[in-house]
């Protein structure tokens, strides 16, 4: 299921049927967390681990390399540069969902044949 950023929220994510994959936009400053590395012998069960980089920080991180993928974009097959990070958890989604963050680098385009190259916002 592909949704706009308006529907990437706790209400929709917590009511997803089983075996359903949701693809949605998320804020650039969203706080995401890695899975916990180990559970304590005593005390509460850990759901969230250390804080992961935000989508904006991951896109700007030079240590994480870009991967290239082919996708249909604007009616043509395009090569996109992406960075992936998984598995993650997001507090609004709850502990039942493991997420994968895919950051798409800004794509270039021209308004007309002779215009300069412009870049869209990162996704």
N, C-alpha and C positions, 0 to 999 in steps of 0.2 A: 504494500500500500504506500503510495507517495502522497504526502500532504505538504501544505504550505507551513511556514513557521508559526502561524496562528494556531495550528492544531498540534504542534509539538509541545504538549503540555501534560501536566500530571493527570488530568481527567481522562484524556484520550489514551495515554500510555498505560495507565493502570487498568483500563477496561479492554485491552487488546485480547482477542481470542488467541488460543494456543496455536502454534505453528504459523504465526503471522509475522512478517517482517515489515516494519514501518521505516520509511525513508523520509526524513523531514529536516528542515533547517533549524539551526539552534543559534542562540546569540553568541557573538564573538567573545564575550566575557563570562560565559557559563562556567561554573565551577564543577569540574568532573573529578572523579576519584578512581584510583587503581583498586583492584580487588585486594583484600587484606592478605598479607603474606602468610601469617600464622595466627591461629586462634589461641587465646590464653587458656591455661589449665583451669582457672577459676574465673568467675565473673561473666559478664555479658558476652554474647556471641557477636563478633565483629562483622559488620556489613561493608564498611568503607575502609579503604586503606589510605595511603598517602595521596595528597592532592596531585592530580595530573595537570599538565599545562592547559591553559585555556585554548580554545580553537584559534584565536588570534595569535597567541604566543607560539603555538605549534607551527603555524604557517610561517612565522618569522624566524623560527629556530634553525640555525645553520647546521646543527649536529644531526638532525633528522633529514635524510635525503629525500628528494622528490622521486616518485615513481611515475612512469608514463602509462596511460591507459587510453584505449580508443573508445569513443562514444559517439552516438548520434547527437549532434548539437547544431541547431539552426538548419536542419534539413540536410546536413552533410556529415560525413564521418570526420571527426576532429580528434587530435591527440591532446589530451589534457594532462597536466602535471598535478599529482595529488600526493598528499601525505596522509598516512593511516596510523591510527593508534587504537589498540584493542587489547584485552577487554576492559571496559570502563563501567563505572556506575555513576548515575546522576540522581541526586536526592529527589527531584520531582518525579522521576520514573519509578522510584522504589527499589527495593532489594531484589525483586523477582526478575528484573531485566538487566542483561549485560549488553552494553552498547559498544559500537565501533564508531570512532570518529574518523571521518574522511574529509579533509580540507582540500578544496580545489583552488589552485592558484588562479589569479585573474587571467581571463582569456582576452586576447587582442582581437580587434575588429576595426573595420573602416566604414565610415558613413557613406562614402562614395568611392569610386575606383581610384581617384587621385588624392584623396584626403590622407592626413597623417594617421598613424596607428593610435588607437585609443584602447583603454583597458577597462574591463568591467570590474565591479567589486568582487572580492573573493567570496566563494560560497562555502 
